[in-house]
Amino acid sequence: MDGAPVEQRQFGDGHYLKPSMIQFYGCRNILVEDLDIRNPAMWTIHPVLSRNIMIRRVKIYSRGAMVDGVDPECSSDVLIEGCTFDTGDDGTVIKSGRDTDGRRVGVPSTDIVIRGNTYYGRWGAITVGSEMSGGVRNVFAESNRVLAGSSYHSFYALYLKTNNRRGGTVDGVHVRDLTGGPCDRGGFYIDMNYSLTGPGYGPIVNPVIQNLTVDGLNIAASPFAIKLSGSSASHVRNVTISNSTFTQIDTPAPQLSNADNVVLRDVRINGVLYGSAPGNRYEAENATISQGVVESNHAGFSGTGFVNYDNVAGSYVEFAVNAGAAGTATLTLRYANGTAADRPMDIAVNGAVVAAAKPFNGTGSWTAWQSTTISAQLLAGANTVRATATTANSGPNLDYLEIQP
């Protein structure tokens, strides 16, 4: 019965739900290790409203529909490591409740590490959604492999899916060193127009997907490399894809719709470069720093770290850059500002201010990296670009400068 209170939702004869094979509900301090699990009826390992979870060296084999591998739901502090997924549905998939009920419970899945796993298919290898109405934050994945299985391939290497009934916010998904192939449908896919299923899914509540970094995504053999499909009412925001290579791609050009602030840096698809090459990027940690410090405690930065300005006016970072020829160039500064306050900076080229008190507004969190651009004249050969804080709030955390002619 649609909209029935929870206490009235009772099933009698002739009514059934597919069970998860292993489900932890409201638990703490969970270890699942060295198991070989086969043929679940539904999701295989399903922690719900739980925290401090370690799932290591587990092998999962499933066939059919809705037979995911590991599905943390409304759970936090999760490590999924060294596992093998040969599944009929998503491999590792982060969830947080569905539609009206998901928003009613309102508990996000947060602080999840997915590391050193192998995926043989079928749907998304590393996935978020589509049941994400309670929100998902701070997902970190590294050193995972997508390989051809005996009977399946993964459809997507990285897959985020939702729709305009889900609500909820996915904020901060960071993926590094995800490699392999083939992927039968695509490499990296964000679908905010995913199918609506089931009765009584409630009113339109547009979800949010923002602040993603993908570094070292290397996929061979797929219909497309990158497809980011936001909705007209809720765009995908702040996605950076870097140092990635795609080969044997049927439709090579990245497909971006309703997606804002998408940065491609050293992305090569079928040998063609998309975005700036590394030679045009200057890391802040390698620049001259006055009254600031190099740190690496906020995820999503490029290189080996970023510069945290001291809280004084006049602190600065100065880049030494080279231009092949004199002329107008686009200067892109990547930064994060986890406060609500603007942190304006003067941007000077060769000692002359070209953008006075340029705004560096709040980005929502210190792991939410955004980019801002300036047009300026460069000399042929050596130049300096200095970013100087103009208030006692200091500058934002500064990641790098990119130069494009």
C-alpha positions in Angstrom: 0.0 0.0 0.0 1.6 3.3 -1.1 2.4 5.7 1.7 1.5 3.3 4.5 3.2 3.9 7.8 6.1 1.7 8.4 4.4 -0.3 11.3 1.6 -1.2 8.9 3.8 -2.7 6.2 3.2 -6.4 6.9 3.3 -9.1 4.4 1.0 -12.1 4.5 0.6 -15.3 2.5 1.6 -14.9 -1.1 3.8 -11.9 -0.6 7.6 -12.2 -0.8 10.7 -10.1 -0.9 14.0 -11.3 -2.3 16.5 -11.5 0.6 20.1 -10.3 0.7 22.4 -13.2 1.4 24.3 -11.4 4.3 22.7 -8.3 5.8 24.0 -6.4 8.8 21.4 -3.9 10.3 22.4 -1.3 12.8 25.7 -3.0 13.5 29.2 -1.8 14.5 32.7 -3.2 14.1 32.0 -5.7 11.3 34.7 -8.0 9.6 33.8 -10.2 6.6 37.0 -11.9 5.4 38.1 -14.8 3.2 34.7 -16.0 2.1 33.7 -17.6 -1.2 30.0 -16.7 -1.8 27.9 -18.0 -4.6 24.4 -17.5 -6.1 22.6 -15.0 -3.8 19.0 -14.3 -4.4 19.6 -10.5 -4.2 22.4 -8.3 -2.9 25.3 -10.4 -1.6 26.7 -8.4 1.4 24.5 -5.6 2.5 25.4 -3.5 5.6 22.6 -1.2 6.5 22.8 1.7 9.0 26.1 0.3 10.2 29.6 1.5 10.6 33.2 0.5 11.0 33.0 -2.3 8.4 35.9 -4.2 6.7 35.2 -6.6 3.8 38.4 -8.2 2.6 39.4 -11.0 0.3 35.8 -12.1 -0.5 34.9 -13.8 -3.8 31.4 -13.3 -5.0 29.8 -15.1 -7.9 26.2 -14.4 -8.9 24.0 -14.5 -12.0 20.6 -13.0 -12.7 19.1 -9.6 -11.8 19.6 -7.5 -8.7 22.5 -9.7 -7.5 25.0 -7.1 -6.7 28.3 -7.8 -4.8 28.7 -5.5 -1.9 26.2 -2.7 -1.2 26.9 -0.5 1.8 23.7 1.4 2.5 23.3 4.3 4.9 26.7 3.1 6.4 30.0 4.8 7.2 33.6 4.0 7.7 33.7 1.1 5.2 36.7 -0.6 3.6 36.2 -3.0 0.7 39.6 -4.4 -0.2 41.1 -7.3 -2.2 37.8 -8.8 -3.3 36.7 -10.4 -6.6 33.4 -9.7 -8.1 31.9 -11.9 -10.9 28.4 -10.7 -10.6 25.2 -10.5 -12.6 24.7 -6.9 -11.5 26.8 -4.1 -10.0 30.0 -5.1 -8.2 30.6 -2.6 -5.5 27.7 -0.2 -5.2 27.0 2.6 -2.7 23.4 3.2 -1.6 21.5 5.2 1.0 17.8 4.5 0.6 15.2 5.0 -2.1 12.9 7.9 -2.8 10.5 8.9 -0.1 11.6 6.3 2.4 15.3 7.1 1.7 14.7 10.8 2.5 12.6 9.9 5.5 15.4 7.9 7.1 17.9 10.5 5.8 21.2 8.7 6.7 24.0 9.1 4.1 26.7 6.6 3.2 30.0 8.3 4.0 33.8 7.7 4.2 34.1 4.6 2.0 37.3 3.1 0.6 37.3 0.7 -2.3 40.8 -0.6 -2.9 42.6 -3.4 -4.8 39.5 -5.2 -6.1 38.9 -7.1 -9.4 35.7 -6.9 -11.4 34.5 -9.4 -14.0 31.1 -7.8 -14.6 28.3 -7.3 -15.1 26.8 -3.8 -14.7 28.9 -1.1 -13.0 32.2 -2.2 -11.5 32.3 0.8 -9.1 28.9 2.3 -8.8 26.8 4.8 -6.8 23.0 4.6 -6.8 20.5 4.5 -8.0 19.1 4.3 -4.5 21.0 7.2 -3.0 18.2 9.4 -1.6 19.9 9.7 1.8 23.1 11.0 0.2 26.6 9.7 -0.4 29.8 11.5 0.6 33.5 10.9 0.5 33.9 7.7 -1.6 37.6 6.9 -2.4 38.5 4.2 -4.9 42.0 3.2 -6.0 44.0 0.5 -7.7 41.0 -1.5 -8.9 40.8 -3.6 -12.1 38.1 -4.4 -14.6 38.8 -7.7 -16.5 37.0 -9.9 -19.0 35.2 -12.7 -17.2 34.4 -16.2 -18.5 30.8 -15.2 -19.4 30.4 -11.5 -18.6 32.1 -8.2 -19.1 31.4 -5.1 -17.0 29.0 -2.7 -18.7 30.7 0.4 -17.1 34.0 0.9 -15.1 32.6 3.8 -13.1 28.9 4.3 -13.0 26.7 6.9 -11.1 23.0 6.6 -11.6 19.9 8.4 -10.3 16.8 10.2 -11.4 14.5 13.1 -10.5 12.6 11.1 -7.9 15.6 10.2 -5.8 16.6 13.5 -4.2 19.7 13.2 -2.1 23.2 14.5 -2.8 26.3 12.6 -4.1 29.2 14.8 -3.0 32.9 13.8 -3.2 33.6 10.7 -5.3 37.4 10.3 -5.9 38.7 7.5 -8.1 42.3 6.8 -9.0 44.0 4.0 -11.0 40.9 2.2 -12.3 42.1 0.2 -15.3 41.3 -2.7 -17.7 38.4 -3.6 -20.0 36.5 -4.3 -22.1 33.4 -2.5 -20.9 30.4 -3.4 -23.0 28.6 0.0 -22.7 31.0 2.7 -21.6 34.0 3.7 -19.5 32.8 6.5 -17.1 29.0 7.2 -17.1 26.9 9.5 -14.9 23.2 9.1 -15.7 20.9 11.5 -13.9 18.0 10.3 -16.0 18.1 6.6 -14.9 14.8 4.7 -15.2 12.0 5.1 -12.8 10.8 1.8 -11.4 8.4 0.5 -8.9 5.1 1.9 -7.5 4.7 5.0 -5.4 8.0 6.6 -6.0 6.8 10.0 -4.9 7.1 13.5 -6.1 9.9 15.1 -8.2 12.9 15.8 -5.9 15.9 16.5 -8.0 19.2 14.9 -6.8 22.6 16.5 -6.8 25.9 15.0 -8.1 29.0 17.1 -7.6 32.7 17.2 -6.9 34.2 14.2 -8.6 37.8 13.5 -9.4 39.0 10.7 -11.7 42.7 10.2 -12.2 44.3 7.3 -14.1 41.2 5.8 -15.7 42.6 3.6 -18.4 40.1 1.5 -20.3 40.4 -0.5 -23.5 37.5 -1.4 -25.8 34.2 0.3 -25.1 31.5 2.1 -27.0 32.3 5.4 -25.4 34.9 6.8 -23.0 33.1 9.5 -21.0 29.4 10.3 -20.8 28.1 12.8 -18.2 24.4 13.1 -18.5 22.9 15.5 -16.0 19.3 16.6 -15.9 18.0 20.0 -17.1 16.9 20.8 -13.6 20.0 19.6 -11.8 23.3 19.7 -13.6 26.3 17.5 -12.8 28.9 19.9 -11.3 32.6 20.0 -10.8 34.1 16.9 -12.4 37.9 16.6 -13.1 39.2 13.8 -15.2 43.0 13.6 -15.5 45.9 11.4 -16.7 43.6 9.0 -18.3 43.8 6.9 -21.5 41.1 5.2 -23.5 41.7 3.0 -26.5 39.5 1.1 -29.0 36.6 3.5 -28.3 33.7 3.5 -30.9 32.6 7.0 -30.1 35.7 8.8 -28.8 34.6 12.4 -28.2 33.4 13.0 -24.5 29.6 13.3 -24.3 28.6 16.1 -21.9 25.1 17.3 -21.3 23.8 19.4 -18.5 27.3 19.2 -16.9 29.1 22.3 -15.5 32.8 22.9 -14.7 34.0 19.7 -16.3 37.8 19.7 -16.6 39.7 17.3 -18.8 43.5 17.3 -18.2 45.8 15.0 -20.2 42.9 12.7 -21.3 43.7 10.7 -24.4 41.0 8.8 -26.4 42.1 6.8 -29.3 45.4 8.8 -29.3 43.7 12.2 -29.4 44.4 14.6 -26.5 41.4 16.2 -24.8 42.2 18.9 -22.3 45.5 20.5 -21.5 48.7 18.5 -21.6 50.8 18.1 -18.4 53.5 20.5 -19.8 51.0 23.4 -19.4 50.3 22.7 -15.7 52.3 24.1 -12.8 51.7 22.6 -9.4 51.4 25.0 -6.5 53.5 22.9 -4.3 56.4 23.4 -6.7 56.0 27.2 -6.8 57.5 30.0 -4.7 55.5 30.3 -1.5 55.4 33.2 0.9 53.5 32.7 4.2 51.9 29.4 3.3 52.5 25.6 3.6 52.3 22.6 1.4 49.7 20.1 2.6 48.0 16.9 1.4 45.2 16.3 3.9 42.3 17.1 1.6 41.5 14.6 -1.1 41.2 15.4 -4.8 44.3 17.5 -5.4 46.6 17.1 -8.3 50.3 16.3 -8.0 51.7 15.7 -4.5 49.8 18.4 -2.6 48.4 21.9 -2.5 49.2 25.2 -0.8 47.4 26.3 2.3 47.8 30.1 2.6 48.6 31.6 6.1 45.8 33.7 7.4 47.3 37.0 6.6 46.9 39.5 3.8 49.9 39.5 1.4 50.6 35.8 1.5 51.2 34.5 -2.0 52.1 31.8 -4.4 54.3 32.7 -7.4 54.6 30.4 -10.4 57.5 30.5 -12.9 56.0 29.7 -16.3 57.2 29.5 -19.9 55.4 30.6 -23.0 56.4 29.4 -26.5 55.3 32.7 -28.0 54.1 36.1 -26.8 50.3 36.7 -26.8 47.1 36.3 -24.9 46.7 33.1 -22.8 44.1 31.7 -20.5 45.3 31.1 -16.9 43.3 28.5 -15.0 43.7 28.3 -11.2 42.3 25.3 -9.4 41.3 25.8 -5.8 39.1 24.8 -2.8 37.5 27.0 -0.3 35.7 25.1 2.5 34.3 28.3 4.1 31.4 30.5 3.2 33.6 33.6 3.0 35.1 34.8 -0.2 39.0 34.7 -0.2 39.9 37.2 -2.9 43.3 37.4 -4.4 45.2 39.8 -6.7 46.5 38.0 -9.8 49.7 39.5 -11.2 51.6 38.6 -14.3 55.2 39.8 -14.5 54.6 42.1 -11.6 51.5 43.8 -13.0 48.1 43.1 -11.5 45.7 41.7 -14.2 42.8 40.8 -11.9 42.5 42.8 -8.7 40.7 41.1 -5.7 39.5 38.3 -7.9 36.8 36.3 -6.0 37.6 32.8 -4.8 34.2 32.0 -3.3 33.3 29.0 -1.1 33.2 25.6 -2.9 31.2 23.8 -0.2 34.1 21.8 1.3 37.9 21.5 1.3 37.7 18.5 -1.0 35.5 20.3 -3.5 37.9 21.6 -6.1 36.9 24.2 -8.6 38.6 26.2 -11.4 38.5 29.9 -12.3 40.1 31.5 -15.4 41.8 34.8 -16.2 42.9 36.1 -19.6 46.3 37.8 -19.6 49.3 38.7 -21.9 52.4 36.5 -21.6 55.9 37.2 -22.9 57.7 34.7 -25.0 59.9 32.7 -22.7 60.0 33.2 -18.9 57.0 34.8 -17.0 55.8 35.0 -13.4 52.2 34.6 -12.2 51.6 35.5 -8.6 48.4 34.9 -6.6 48.3 37.2 -3.5 45.7 37.1 -0.7 44.1 40.5 -0.2 42.4 39.9 3.2 43.2 38.4 6.6 41.1 35.4 5.6 44.0 34.6 3.2 43.6 32.8 -0.1 41.9 29.5 -0.8 43.8 26.2 -0.9 45.6 26.4 -4.2 46.2 23.3 -6.3 47.7 24.3 -9.6 47.9 26.8 -12.5 47.3 25.8 -16.1 48.3 27.9 -19.1 46.5 27.6 -22.4 47.3 29.8 -25.4 
